[in-house]
Amino acid sequence: MLTVNHTRPTGPAGRVSRVETLMLGTAWRDFGYVRVHTDEGLSGIGEITHPYRGAEVCALTESLAGRHLLGADPFDTEEIWLRLYQGDFLRGGDLGGIALSGLDQALHDLMGKALGVPVYRLTGGACRDTVRVYANGWYNGERDPETFAAKARETLAKGYSALKFDPFGPGLHELERAELRRSVDLVAAVREAVGPDTDLFIEGHARFAMPTAARLLRELEPFDIGWFEEPMPWTHIERYRELRQRAAFPISGGEHFHNRYEYKQLFATEAVDIVQPDLSMAGGFTEIRKIAATADTHGMLVAPHNSNSPLCTTASAHAALGIPNLKILETFDSLLEDHVFAALRGTLPVENGHLPLPTAPGLGVELADEVFAEHPPTHRFWNMFSEGWEKRNRT
């Protein structure tokens, strides 16, 4: 099972003949991509962005392909997923999870192109006509109520009806009293600015100890938030259920888990109300459907995490269309420079806070190599435990 089978009839995409990786520099982070070629002249792409270890993920992706993907039929996605994961002893983790996810996306892109249909047609079809998205990254500026309120209004003017932000600034485990008051004031200012009909989601970035997380539940209750995301580190996953029982609003999380096996404890402990798998971290199309289905058996909704490029946004829309228990999808697209969209030709546009139904074969996106050459990796790093992290190295 764990070796490439060359004796089966070859599917319409042919067999994998070459795999390459590319990186694109931006003012925020470096975006990573994989492109898989077949002997029939087709190519499929996937996203392999890691916030800080892009070169390492690219190297792993290429070595995985050399060991397990060359000569494979792209339509054998289940076997290929198992071959990459079990055959390479990945055993989870971020580097392996991202590499596997990107390769799986690329295989689905190849299948769609070979058959002449959008990827969502291969992953359950459509349960809806559009995918609702929320904006993140819009608050990259001075951390004061007036600035946050103004930026929130600007983002709503672009058509969004849902926003997420981290109001808490730097810190780990606890917040000083003045910092806590400042954080709550930011939430209050944004809620007042956007009115009662806008969904607000609050990000905790998995960094508070239980007493601080519990205090924040009380402080955030007046603002009618849609969820409190990752209030505690996942090293304390057994305490999430206790926190949920205290909360007057949903608790969400799961972006840091990279496959169904890592998700087992989250489901077993009923840690969250809303799960947030990332298509470029949690195993690609092959795996995210399993995670969403398991969430459904626990009465949980799915709000996919997506802090990556517009390619992941587009690919996530394909996945989200077929998830019956979908809530909403994340996007940072409004944060990005024009050259990112020039490098990724054919990504779905955000229109009035929604992504439209895709029509092009595969993912519908092609990489413009000449734009990549003009914007090499920048190797930026933003430390969210230091003052001013929310600016994300932008001036």
CORKACOR-V414060 format. One record per residue. RES is the residue in one letter. SS is DSSP state (~ for helix, > for strand, _ for the rest). PHI is phi as a letter, one per 40 degrees, with the letter a starting at -180 (999 if undefined). BURIAL is + if it has 9 or more other C-alpha atoms within 8 Angstrom, else -. Layout:
# CORKACOR-V414060
res=RES ss=SS phi=PHI burial=BURIAL
res=RES ss=SS phi=PHI burial=BURIAL
This chain:
# CORKACOR-V414060
res=M ss=_ phi=999 burial=-
res=L ss=_ phi=c burial=-
res=T ss=_ phi=b burial=-
res=V ss=_ phi=c burial=+
res=N ss=_ phi=c burial=-
res=H ss=_ phi=c burial=-
res=T ss=_ phi=c burial=-
res=R ss=_ phi=c burial=-
res=P ss=_ phi=d burial=-
res=T ss=_ phi=c burial=-
res=G ss=_ phi=c burial=+
res=P ss=_ phi=c burial=-
res=A ss=_ phi=c burial=+
res=G ss=_ phi=g burial=+
res=R ss=> phi=b burial=+
res=V ss=> phi=c burial=+
res=S ss=> phi=b burial=+
res=R ss=> phi=a burial=-
res=V ss=> phi=b burial=+
res=E ss=> phi=b burial=-
res=T ss=> phi=b burial=+
res=L ss=> phi=b burial=+
res=M ss=> phi=b burial=+
res=L ss=> phi=b burial=+
res=G ss=_ phi=c burial=+
res=T ss=_ phi=b burial=+
res=A ss=_ phi=c burial=+
res=W ss=_ phi=b burial=+
res=R ss=_ phi=a burial=+
res=D ss=_ phi=c burial=+
res=F ss=> phi=c burial=+
res=G ss=> phi=b burial=+
res=Y ss=> phi=a burial=+
res=V ss=> phi=b burial=+
res=R ss=> phi=b burial=+
res=V ss=> phi=b burial=+
res=H ss=> phi=b burial=+
res=T ss=> phi=b burial=+
res=D ss=_ phi=c burial=+
res=E ss=_ phi=c burial=-
res=G ss=_ phi=g burial=-
res=L ss=_ phi=c burial=+
res=S ss=> phi=a burial=+
res=G ss=> phi=b burial=+
res=I ss=> phi=b burial=+
res=G ss=> phi=a burial=+
res=E ss=> phi=c burial=+
res=I ss=_ phi=b burial=+
res=T ss=_ phi=c burial=+
res=H ss=_ phi=b burial=+
res=P ss=_ phi=d burial=-
res=Y ss=_ phi=b burial=+
res=R ss=_ phi=b burial=-
res=G ss=~ phi=c burial=+
res=A ss=~ phi=c burial=-
res=E ss=~ phi=c burial=-
res=V ss=~ phi=c burial=+
res=C ss=~ phi=c burial=+
res=A ss=~ phi=c burial=-
res=L ss=~ phi=c burial=+
res=T ss=~ phi=c burial=+
res=E ss=~ phi=c burial=+
res=S ss=~ phi=c burial=-
res=L ss=~ phi=d burial=+
res=A ss=~ phi=c burial=+
res=G ss=~ phi=c burial=-
res=R ss=~ phi=c burial=-
res=H ss=~ phi=b burial=+
res=L ss=_ phi=b burial=+
res=L ss=_ phi=c burial=+
res=G ss=_ phi=g burial=+
res=A ss=_ phi=c burial=+
res=D ss=> phi=c burial=+
res=P ss=_ phi=d burial=+
res=F ss=_ phi=c burial=+
res=D ss=_ phi=c burial=-
res=T ss=~ phi=c burial=+
res=E ss=~ phi=c burial=-
res=E ss=~ phi=c burial=+
res=I ss=~ phi=c burial=+
res=W ss=~ phi=d burial=+
res=L ss=~ phi=c burial=+
res=R ss=~ phi=c burial=+
res=L ss=~ phi=c burial=+
res=Y ss=~ phi=c burial=+
res=Q ss=_ phi=c burial=+
res=G ss=_ phi=c burial=+
res=D ss=_ phi=b burial=-
res=F ss=_ phi=f burial=-
res=L ss=_ phi=c burial=+
res=R ss=_ phi=f burial=-
res=G ss=_ phi=g burial=+
res=G ss=_ phi=g burial=+
res=D ss=~ phi=c burial=+
res=L ss=~ phi=c burial=+
res=G ss=~ phi=c burial=+
res=G ss=~ phi=c burial=+
res=I ss=~ phi=c burial=+
res=A ss=~ phi=c burial=+
res=L ss=~ phi=c burial=+
res=S ss=~ phi=c burial=+
res=G ss=~ phi=c burial=+
res=L ss=~ phi=c burial=+
res=D ss=~ phi=c burial=+
res=Q ss=~ phi=d burial=+
res=A ss=~ phi=c burial=+
res=L ss=~ phi=c burial=+
res=H ss=~ phi=c burial=+
res=D ss=~ phi=c burial=+
res=L ss=~ phi=c burial=+
res=M ss=~ phi=c burial=+
res=G ss=~ phi=c burial=+
res=K ss=~ phi=c burial=+
res=A ss=~ phi=c burial=+
res=L ss=~ phi=c burial=-
res=G ss=_ phi=g burial=+
res=V ss=_ phi=b burial=+
res=P ss=> phi=c burial=+
res=V ss=~ phi=d burial=+
res=Y ss=~ phi=c burial=+
res=R ss=~ phi=c burial=+
res=L ss=~ phi=c burial=+
res=T ss=_ phi=b burial=+
res=G ss=_ phi=h burial=-
res=G ss=_ phi=g burial=+
res=A ss=_ phi=b burial=+
res=C ss=_ phi=c burial=-
res=R ss=_ phi=a burial=-
res=D ss=_ phi=c burial=-
res=T ss=_ phi=a burial=+
res=V ss=> phi=b burial=+
res=R ss=> phi=c burial=+
res=V ss=> phi=b burial=+
res=Y ss=> phi=b burial=+
res=A ss=> phi=c burial=+
res=N ss=_ phi=b burial=+
res=G ss=_ phi=g burial=-
res=W ss=_ phi=c burial=+
res=Y ss=_ phi=b burial=+
res=N ss=_ phi=c burial=+
res=G ss=_ phi=a burial=-
res=E ss=_ phi=c burial=-
res=R ss=_ phi=c burial=+
res=D ss=_ phi=b burial=-
res=P ss=~ phi=d burial=+
res=E ss=~ phi=c burial=-
res=T ss=~ phi=c burial=+
res=F ss=~ phi=c burial=+
res=A ss=~ phi=c burial=+
res=A ss=~ phi=c burial=+
res=K ss=~ phi=c burial=+
res=A ss=~ phi=c burial=+
res=R ss=~ phi=c burial=+
res=E ss=~ phi=c burial=-
res=T ss=~ phi=c burial=+
res=L ss=~ phi=c burial=+
res=A ss=~ phi=c burial=-
res=K ss=_ phi=c burial=-
res=G ss=_ phi=h burial=+
res=Y ss=_ phi=c burial=+
res=S ss=_ phi=b burial=+
res=A ss=> phi=a burial=+
res=L ss=> phi=b burial=+
res=K ss=> phi=b burial=+
res=F ss=> phi=a burial=+
res=D ss=_ phi=b burial=+
res=P ss=_ phi=c burial=+
res=F ss=_ phi=c burial=+
res=G ss=_ phi=g burial=+
res=P ss=_ phi=c burial=+
res=G ss=_ phi=i burial=+
res=L ss=_ phi=a burial=-
res=H ss=> phi=g burial=-
res=E ss=_ phi=b burial=-
res=L ss=_ phi=b burial=+
res=E ss=_ phi=c burial=-
res=R ss=~ phi=d burial=-
res=A ss=~ phi=c burial=-
res=E ss=~ phi=c burial=+
res=L ss=~ phi=c burial=+
res=R ss=~ phi=c burial=-
res=R ss=~ phi=c burial=+
res=S ss=~ phi=c burial=+
res=V ss=~ phi=c burial=+
res=D ss=~ phi=c burial=+
res=L ss=~ phi=c burial=+
res=V ss=~ phi=c burial=+
res=A ss=~ phi=c burial=+
res=A ss=~ phi=c burial=+
res=V ss=~ phi=c burial=+
res=R ss=~ phi=c burial=+
res=E ss=~ phi=c burial=+
res=A ss=~ phi=c burial=+
res=V ss=~ phi=c burial=+
res=G ss=_ phi=g burial=-
res=P ss=_ phi=c burial=-
res=D ss=_ phi=c burial=-
res=T ss=_ phi=c burial=+
res=D ss=> phi=c burial=+
res=L ss=> phi=b burial=+
res=F ss=> phi=b burial=+
res=I ss=> phi=b burial=+
res=E ss=> phi=c burial=+
res=G ss=_ phi=b burial=+
res=H ss=_ phi=f burial=+
res=A ss=_ phi=f burial=+
res=R ss=_ phi=b burial=+
res=F ss=> phi=b burial=+
res=A ss=_ phi=c burial=+
res=M ss=~ phi=d burial=+
res=P ss=~ phi=c burial=-
res=T ss=~ phi=c burial=+
res=A ss=~ phi=d burial=+
res=A ss=~ phi=c burial=+
res=R ss=~ phi=c burial=-
res=L ss=~ phi=c burial=-
res=L ss=~ phi=d burial=+
res=R ss=~ phi=c burial=-
res=E ss=~ phi=c burial=-
res=L ss=~ phi=c burial=+
res=E ss=~ phi=d burial=+
res=P ss=~ phi=c burial=-
res=F ss=~ phi=b burial=-
res=D ss=_ phi=f burial=-
res=I ss=_ phi=c burial=+
res=G ss=_ phi=c burial=+
res=W ss=> phi=a burial=+
res=F ss=> phi=b burial=+
res=E ss=> phi=c burial=+
res=E ss=_ phi=f burial=+
res=P ss=_ phi=c burial=+
res=M ss=_ phi=b burial=+
res=P ss=_ phi=c burial=+
res=W ss=~ phi=c burial=-
res=T ss=~ phi=c burial=-
res=H ss=~ phi=b burial=-
res=I ss=~ phi=d burial=+
res=E ss=~ phi=c burial=-
res=R ss=~ phi=c burial=+
res=Y ss=~ phi=c burial=+
res=R ss=~ phi=c burial=+
res=E ss=~ phi=d burial=-
res=L ss=~ phi=c burial=+
res=R ss=~ phi=d burial=+
res=Q ss=~ phi=c burial=-
res=R ss=~ phi=c burial=-
res=A ss=_ phi=c burial=+
res=A ss=_ phi=c burial=-
res=F ss=_ phi=a burial=+
res=P ss=_ phi=c burial=+
res=I ss=> phi=b burial=+
res=S ss=> phi=b burial=+
res=G ss=> phi=i burial=+
res=G ss=_ phi=h burial=+
res=E ss=_ phi=c burial=+
res=H ss=_ phi=c burial=-
res=F ss=_ phi=b burial=+
res=H ss=_ phi=b burial=+
res=N ss=_ phi=a burial=+
res=R ss=~ phi=c burial=+
res=Y ss=~ phi=c burial=-
res=E ss=~ phi=c burial=+
res=Y ss=~ phi=c burial=+
res=K ss=~ phi=d burial=-
res=Q ss=~ phi=c burial=-
res=L ss=~ phi=c burial=+
res=F ss=~ phi=c burial=+
res=A ss=~ phi=c burial=-
res=T ss=_ phi=c burial=+
res=E ss=_ phi=f burial=+
res=A ss=_ phi=c burial=+
res=V ss=_ phi=b burial=+
res=D ss=_ phi=c burial=+
res=I ss=> phi=b burial=+
res=V ss=> phi=c burial=+
res=Q ss=_ phi=b burial=+
res=P ss=_ phi=c burial=+
res=D ss=> phi=b burial=+
res=L ss=_ phi=d burial=+
res=S ss=_ phi=c burial=+
res=M ss=_ phi=b burial=+
res=A ss=_ phi=c burial=+
res=G ss=_ phi=h burial=+
res=G ss=~ phi=g burial=+
res=F ss=~ phi=c burial=+
res=T ss=~ phi=d burial=+
res=E ss=~ phi=c burial=+
res=I ss=~ phi=c burial=+
res=R ss=~ phi=c burial=+
res=K ss=~ phi=c burial=+
res=I ss=~ phi=c burial=+
res=A ss=~ phi=c burial=+
res=A ss=~ phi=c burial=-
res=T ss=~ phi=c burial=-
res=A ss=~ phi=d burial=+
res=D ss=~ phi=c burial=+
res=T ss=~ phi=c burial=-
res=H ss=_ phi=b burial=-
res=G ss=_ phi=g burial=-
res=M ss=_ phi=b burial=+
res=L ss=> phi=c burial=+
res=V ss=> phi=b burial=+
res=A ss=_ phi=b burial=+
res=P ss=_ phi=d burial=+
res=H ss=> phi=c burial=+
res=N ss=_ phi=a burial=+
res=S ss=_ phi=b burial=-
res=N ss=_ phi=b burial=+
res=S ss=_ phi=c burial=+
res=P ss=~ phi=c burial=+
res=L ss=~ phi=c burial=+
res=C ss=~ phi=c burial=+
res=T ss=~ phi=d burial=+
res=T ss=~ phi=c burial=+
res=A ss=~ phi=c burial=+
res=S ss=~ phi=c burial=+
res=A ss=~ phi=c burial=+
res=H ss=~ phi=d burial=+
res=A ss=~ phi=c burial=+
res=A ss=~ phi=c burial=+
res=L ss=~ phi=d burial=+
res=G ss=_ phi=b burial=+
res=I ss=_ phi=c burial=+
res=P ss=_ phi=c burial=-
res=N ss=_ phi=c burial=+
res=L ss=> phi=c burial=+
res=K ss=_ phi=b burial=-
res=I ss=_ phi=a burial=+
res=L ss=> phi=b burial=+
res=E ss=> phi=c burial=+
res=T ss=> phi=a burial=+
res=F ss=_ phi=b burial=+
res=D ss=~ phi=d burial=+
res=S ss=~ phi=c burial=-
res=L ss=~ phi=c burial=-
res=L ss=_ phi=c burial=+
res=E ss=_ phi=c burial=-
res=D ss=~ phi=c burial=-
res=H ss=~ phi=c burial=-
res=V ss=~ phi=c burial=+
res=F ss=~ phi=c burial=+
res=A ss=~ phi=c burial=+
res=A ss=~ phi=c burial=+
res=L ss=> phi=b burial=+
res=R ss=> phi=c burial=+
res=G ss=_ phi=h burial=-
res=T ss=_ phi=c burial=+
res=L ss=_ phi=c burial=+
res=P ss=_ phi=c burial=-
res=V ss=> phi=c burial=+
res=E ss=> phi=b burial=-
res=N ss=_ phi=f burial=-
res=G ss=_ phi=g burial=+
res=H ss=> phi=b burial=+
res=L ss=> phi=b burial=+
res=P ss=_ phi=c burial=+
res=L ss=_ phi=c burial=-
res=P ss=_ phi=c burial=+
res=T ss=_ phi=b burial=-
res=A ss=_ phi=c burial=+
res=P ss=_ phi=c burial=+
res=G ss=> phi=g burial=+
res=L ss=_ phi=c burial=+
res=G ss=_ phi=g burial=+
res=V ss=_ phi=b burial=+
res=E ss=> phi=b burial=-
res=L ss=> phi=c burial=-
res=A ss=_ phi=c burial=+
res=D ss=~ phi=d burial=-
res=E ss=~ phi=c burial=-
res=V ss=~ phi=c burial=+
res=F ss=~ phi=d burial=+
res=A ss=~ phi=c burial=-
res=E ss=~ phi=c burial=-
res=H ss=_ phi=b burial=+
res=P ss=_ phi=c burial=+
res=P ss=_ phi=d burial=+
res=T ss=_ phi=b burial=+
res=H ss=_ phi=f burial=-
res=R ss=_ phi=c burial=+
res=F ss=_ phi=a burial=-
res=W ss=_ phi=b burial=-
res=N ss=_ phi=c burial=-
res=M ss=_ phi=c burial=+
res=F ss=_ phi=b burial=+
res=S ss=_ phi=b burial=+
res=E ss=_ phi=c burial=-
res=G ss=_ phi=g burial=+
res=W ss=~ phi=c burial=+
res=E ss=~ phi=c burial=+
res=K ss=~ phi=c burial=+
res=R ss=_ phi=f burial=+
res=N ss=_ phi=g burial=+
res=R ss=_ phi=b burial=-
res=T ss=_ phi=c burial=-
